[in-house]
Amino acid sequence: MVLKSVLILATLLGSFFAFAEEDFTHYAFANYLGSGIYKTSGQNAAVVNIPVSFDLYNNDTESLILRTPISLGFFNFKWSDLPEGDLPSSVGTMTITPGIEYRIRTSEHHEFQTYFDLGYGNNFTTGTNVGILSAGVSSLLDFELKQADPVWVNRLFFAGYTSFDGKQSETYSAIQSGIDIGTDIHWRWDWLGVDVEPRVFAVGYWYFDKLRFAMPFGEDVLVSNSLEVGATLAFSKPIFWEWMGIDRLGLSVRAGDGIKAWRLLFEFPI
Protein backbone atom coordinates (compact mmCIF):
# COMPACT_ATOMS: atom_id res chain seq x y z
CA MET A 1 0.00 0.00 0.00
CA VAL A 2 2.86 2.37 0.83
CA LEU A 3 4.63 1.52 -2.47
CA LYS A 4 1.42 2.11 -4.42
CA SER A 5 0.94 5.48 -2.69
CA VAL A 6 4.48 6.53 -3.65
CA LEU A 7 3.87 5.46 -7.25
CA ILE A 8 0.61 7.39 -7.42
CA LEU A 9 2.43 10.45 -6.06
CA ALA A 10 5.08 10.04 -8.73
CA THR A 11 2.63 9.52 -11.60
CA LEU A 12 1.03 12.85 -10.85
CA LEU A 13 4.22 14.37 -12.21
CA GLY A 14 5.06 12.13 -15.17
CA SER A 15 8.52 11.79 -16.74
CA PHE A 16 11.56 14.09 -16.65
CA PHE A 17 13.81 15.06 -19.57
CA ALA A 18 14.92 11.68 -20.81
CA PHE A 19 14.70 9.82 -24.12
CA ALA A 20 15.66 6.27 -24.96
CA GLU A 21 18.11 7.05 -27.77
CA GLU A 22 20.08 9.88 -26.17
CA ASP A 23 21.09 10.85 -22.66
CA PHE A 24 19.46 14.14 -21.74
CA THR A 25 21.45 14.46 -18.56
CA HIS A 26 19.61 17.53 -17.36
CA TYR A 27 17.63 15.28 -15.06
CA ALA A 28 20.71 15.87 -12.87
CA PHE A 29 19.18 19.27 -12.03
CA ALA A 30 15.81 17.78 -11.07
CA ASN A 31 16.06 18.57 -7.38
CA TYR A 32 16.89 22.23 -8.07
CA LEU A 33 14.37 22.89 -10.86
CA GLY A 34 11.54 21.57 -8.72
CA SER A 35 8.73 19.08 -9.19
CA GLY A 36 6.45 19.73 -12.10
CA ILE A 37 5.14 19.16 -15.60
CA TYR A 38 7.32 21.22 -17.95
CA LYS A 39 5.89 22.01 -21.40
CA THR A 40 7.65 23.50 -24.41
CA SER A 41 7.11 23.21 -28.18
CA GLY A 42 4.10 20.99 -27.58
CA GLN A 43 6.11 18.46 -25.56
CA ASN A 44 5.70 17.45 -21.94
CA ALA A 45 8.47 16.50 -19.55
CA ALA A 46 8.27 16.25 -15.78
CA VAL A 47 10.03 15.46 -12.52
CA VAL A 48 8.94 14.34 -9.08
CA ASN A 49 10.98 15.17 -5.98
CA ILE A 50 10.52 13.24 -2.75
CA PRO A 51 11.87 15.38 0.10
CA VAL A 52 13.74 13.50 2.83
CA SER A 53 15.44 15.31 5.72
CA PHE A 54 16.63 14.72 9.28
CA ASP A 55 17.54 17.20 12.00
CA LEU A 56 21.12 16.72 13.19
CA TYR A 57 21.08 19.66 15.59
CA ASN A 58 18.42 22.15 16.57
CA ASN A 59 18.05 24.92 19.15
CA ASP A 60 16.27 28.28 19.34
CA THR A 61 18.58 30.04 16.85
CA GLU A 62 20.50 27.39 14.89
CA SER A 63 19.81 24.13 13.11
CA LEU A 64 21.83 21.64 11.08
CA ILE A 65 19.87 19.44 8.69
CA LEU A 66 20.80 16.38 6.66
CA ARG A 67 18.84 16.45 3.41
CA THR A 68 18.69 13.43 1.07
CA PRO A 69 16.02 14.28 -1.55
CA ILE A 70 15.26 11.68 -4.20
CA SER A 71 14.14 12.66 -7.72
CA LEU A 72 12.50 10.11 -10.01
CA GLY A 73 11.63 10.20 -13.70
CA PHE A 74 9.29 7.91 -15.65
CA PHE A 75 9.19 7.26 -19.38
CA ASN A 76 6.15 7.39 -21.69
CA PHE A 77 3.63 8.71 -19.19
CA LYS A 78 0.99 11.38 -19.83
CA TRP A 79 -1.70 13.16 -17.82
CA SER A 80 -4.30 11.30 -19.90
CA ASP A 81 -3.10 8.01 -18.38
CA LEU A 82 -4.26 9.02 -14.90
CA PRO A 83 -8.05 8.61 -15.35
CA GLU A 84 -7.44 5.06 -16.60
CA GLY A 85 -5.35 4.24 -13.55
CA ASP A 86 -2.25 3.39 -15.55
CA LEU A 87 1.05 3.50 -13.67
CA PRO A 88 4.50 3.78 -15.27
CA SER A 89 6.10 0.41 -15.91
CA SER A 90 9.64 1.36 -14.87
CA VAL A 91 11.77 4.11 -13.40
CA GLY A 92 13.65 5.99 -16.14
CA THR A 93 15.94 8.29 -14.17
CA MET A 94 16.89 8.82 -10.55
CA THR A 95 19.01 11.31 -8.65
CA ILE A 96 19.97 11.31 -4.98
CA THR A 97 21.52 14.55 -3.73
CA PRO A 98 22.48 14.27 -0.06
CA GLY A 99 23.67 17.46 1.54
CA ILE A 100 24.02 19.54 4.67
CA GLU A 101 21.95 22.66 5.30
CA TYR A 102 22.76 25.16 8.05
CA ARG A 103 20.20 27.71 9.29
CA ILE A 104 20.70 30.53 11.77
CA ARG A 105 18.33 33.20 13.08
CA THR A 106 20.33 36.43 12.95
CA SER A 107 17.43 38.42 14.45
CA GLU A 108 13.80 38.00 15.40
CA HIS A 109 12.72 38.57 11.80
CA HIS A 110 15.65 37.29 9.72
CA GLU A 111 17.10 33.86 8.94
CA PHE A 112 20.23 32.99 6.96
CA GLN A 113 20.60 29.60 5.26
CA THR A 114 23.40 27.88 3.38
CA TYR A 115 23.74 24.39 1.92
CA PHE A 116 26.16 22.07 0.12
CA ASP A 117 25.09 18.97 -1.85
CA LEU A 118 27.13 16.19 -3.43
CA GLY A 119 25.00 13.68 -5.29
CA TYR A 120 24.57 11.00 -7.93
CA GLY A 121 22.28 10.51 -10.92
CA ASN A 122 21.50 7.57 -13.18
CA ASN A 123 19.67 7.22 -16.50
CA PHE A 124 18.52 3.61 -16.39
CA THR A 125 17.71 3.50 -20.11
CA THR A 126 21.13 4.57 -21.38
CA GLY A 127 23.10 3.24 -18.41
CA THR A 128 24.91 6.55 -17.89
CA ASN A 129 25.82 8.01 -14.49
CA VAL A 130 26.59 11.56 -13.36
CA GLY A 131 28.08 13.25 -10.33
CA ILE A 132 26.18 16.29 -9.05
CA LEU A 133 27.43 19.29 -7.06
CA SER A 134 25.40 22.21 -5.74
CA ALA A 135 25.74 25.00 -3.18
CA GLY A 136 23.83 28.13 -2.26
CA VAL A 137 22.92 30.81 0.26
CA SER A 138 19.54 32.26 1.21
CA SER A 139 18.05 35.15 3.16
CA LEU A 140 14.54 34.96 4.64
CA LEU A 141 12.99 38.11 6.08
CA ASP A 142 9.70 38.07 8.01
CA PHE A 143 7.35 41.05 7.94
CA GLU A 144 4.51 42.06 10.20
CA LEU A 145 1.34 42.64 8.16
CA LYS A 146 -1.75 42.04 10.24
CA GLN A 147 -1.97 38.22 10.46
CA ALA A 148 -0.65 37.45 6.95
CA ASP A 149 2.96 36.84 8.10
CA PRO A 150 4.64 37.54 4.72
CA VAL A 151 8.14 36.17 4.10
CA TRP A 152 10.53 37.75 1.57
CA VAL A 153 13.04 35.22 0.27
CA ASN A 154 16.22 35.75 -1.77
CA ARG A 155 18.40 32.85 -2.88
CA LEU A 156 21.65 32.54 -4.83
CA PHE A 157 22.73 29.06 -5.90
CA PHE A 158 24.91 27.02 -8.23
CA ALA A 159 24.45 23.51 -9.62
CA GLY A 160 26.52 21.38 -11.95
CA TYR A 161 27.02 17.82 -13.15
CA THR A 162 29.72 15.74 -14.82
CA SER A 163 29.16 12.33 -16.42
CA PHE A 164 31.33 9.51 -15.10
CA ASP A 165 32.89 9.04 -18.54
CA GLY A 166 33.85 12.73 -18.66
CA LYS A 167 32.04 13.35 -21.96
CA GLN A 168 29.26 15.58 -20.62
CA SER A 169 29.21 18.39 -18.10
CA GLU A 170 27.14 21.49 -17.52
CA THR A 171 26.51 24.11 -14.86
CA TYR A 172 23.97 26.75 -14.13
CA SER A 173 23.65 29.45 -11.49
CA ALA A 174 20.68 31.57 -10.61
CA ILE A 175 19.20 34.12 -8.27
CA GLN A 176 15.59 34.01 -7.19
CA SER A 177 13.50 36.47 -5.24
CA GLY A 178 9.93 36.11 -4.09
CA ILE A 179 7.35 36.61 -1.39
CA ASP A 180 5.12 34.11 0.40
CA ILE A 181 2.09 35.58 2.16
CA GLY A 182 -0.67 34.14 4.33
CA THR A 183 -4.40 34.74 4.47
CA ASP A 184 -6.85 36.04 7.05
CA ILE A 185 -7.16 33.97 10.20
CA HIS A 186 -10.78 33.14 9.31
CA TRP A 187 -9.52 31.07 6.36
CA ARG A 188 -7.48 28.77 8.61
CA TRP A 189 -8.66 25.52 10.15
CA ASP A 190 -7.63 22.52 12.22
CA TRP A 191 -7.17 19.12 10.53
CA LEU A 192 -6.49 16.14 12.80
CA GLY A 193 -4.59 18.33 15.25
CA VAL A 194 -2.61 20.14 12.53
CA ASP A 195 -3.18 23.85 11.86
CA VAL A 196 -3.74 24.46 8.12
CA GLU A 197 -3.16 27.90 6.58
CA PRO A 198 -3.77 28.82 2.91
CA ARG A 199 -0.90 30.93 1.49
CA VAL A 200 -0.06 32.45 -1.89
CA PHE A 201 3.33 33.28 -3.41
CA ALA A 202 5.12 34.82 -6.36
CA VAL A 203 8.79 34.40 -7.29
CA GLY A 204 11.11 35.40 -10.13
CA TYR A 205 14.15 33.45 -11.39
CA TRP A 206 17.13 34.91 -13.25
CA TYR A 207 19.80 32.56 -14.67
CA PHE A 208 23.35 33.92 -15.02
CA ASP A 209 24.14 31.35 -17.68
CA LYS A 210 21.08 30.35 -19.69
CA LEU A 211 19.51 27.11 -18.54
CA ARG A 212 19.19 24.68 -21.47
CA PHE A 213 16.20 22.37 -21.63
CA ALA A 214 17.19 19.51 -23.94
CA MET A 215 14.10 18.16 -25.69
CA PRO A 216 13.79 14.75 -27.37
CA PHE A 217 12.25 16.31 -30.49
CA GLY A 218 12.97 19.72 -31.98
CA GLU A 219 15.39 22.37 -30.83
CA ASP A 220 16.62 22.86 -27.28
CA VAL A 221 15.11 25.73 -25.31
CA LEU A 222 17.31 28.30 -23.54
CA VAL A 223 15.80 29.98 -20.49
CA SER A 224 17.21 33.20 -19.02
CA ASN A 225 14.35 34.09 -16.65
CA SER A 226 10.97 32.88 -15.48
CA LEU A 227 8.13 33.91 -13.18
CA GLU A 228 6.11 31.63 -10.93
CA VAL A 229 2.86 32.16 -9.00
CA GLY A 230 0.94 29.68 -6.90
CA ALA A 231 -0.91 28.76 -3.72
CA THR A 232 -0.16 26.28 -0.96
CA LEU A 233 -1.59 24.88 2.24
CA ALA A 234 0.91 25.36 5.07
CA PHE A 235 0.86 22.86 7.94
CA SER A 236 1.98 23.64 11.48
CA LYS A 237 3.94 20.36 11.50
CA PRO A 238 4.93 17.82 8.83
CA ILE A 239 2.16 15.48 7.69
CA PHE A 240 2.39 11.80 6.74
CA TRP A 241 5.97 10.80 7.61
CA GLU A 242 8.03 13.39 9.46
CA TRP A 243 11.24 12.29 7.72
CA MET A 244 9.73 13.33 4.37
CA GLY A 245 9.32 16.86 5.71
CA ILE A 246 6.04 17.55 3.88
CA ASP A 247 4.91 20.79 5.51
CA ARG A 248 3.26 22.25 2.37
CA LEU A 249 0.93 21.04 -0.36
CA GLY A 250 0.21 23.31 -3.31
CA LEU A 251 0.06 24.04 -7.01
CA SER A 252 1.80 26.69 -9.12
CA VAL A 253 2.53 27.71 -12.69
CA ARG A 254 5.94 28.87 -13.95
CA ALA A 255 6.54 30.48 -17.35
CA GLY A 256 9.31 32.25 -19.26
CA ASP A 257 11.29 32.07 -22.52
CA GLY A 258 9.04 29.43 -24.08
CA ILE A 259 8.87 27.18 -21.01
CA LYS A 260 5.62 26.58 -19.13
CA ALA A 261 5.49 24.39 -16.03
CA TRP A 262 2.69 23.25 -13.76
CA ARG A 263 4.21 22.27 -10.43
CA LEU A 264 2.94 20.25 -7.50
CA LEU A 265 4.56 21.46 -4.29
CA PHE A 266 5.42 19.46 -1.18
CA GLU A 267 7.58 21.98 0.69
CA PHE A 268 8.20 25.71 1.09
CA PRO A 269 7.71 26.95 -2.50
CA ILE A 270 10.41 29.65 -2.77
Secondary structure, DSSP 8 states (H G I E B T S, - for coil): -HHHHHHHHHHTT---S-BTTB--GGGGGHHHH-SEEEEETTEEEEEEEE--EEEEEE-SSEEEEEE--EEEEESS--GGGGGGT---SSEEEEEE--EEEEEEEEETTEEEEEEEEEEEEEETTTTEEEEEEEEEEEEEEE---TT---EEEEEEEEEEEEETTSS-EEEEEEEEEEEEEE--GGG-EEETTEEEEEEEEEEEEEEEEEEEE--SSS--EEEEEEEEEEEEEEEEEEES-GGGTEEEEEEEEEEETTEEEEEEESS---
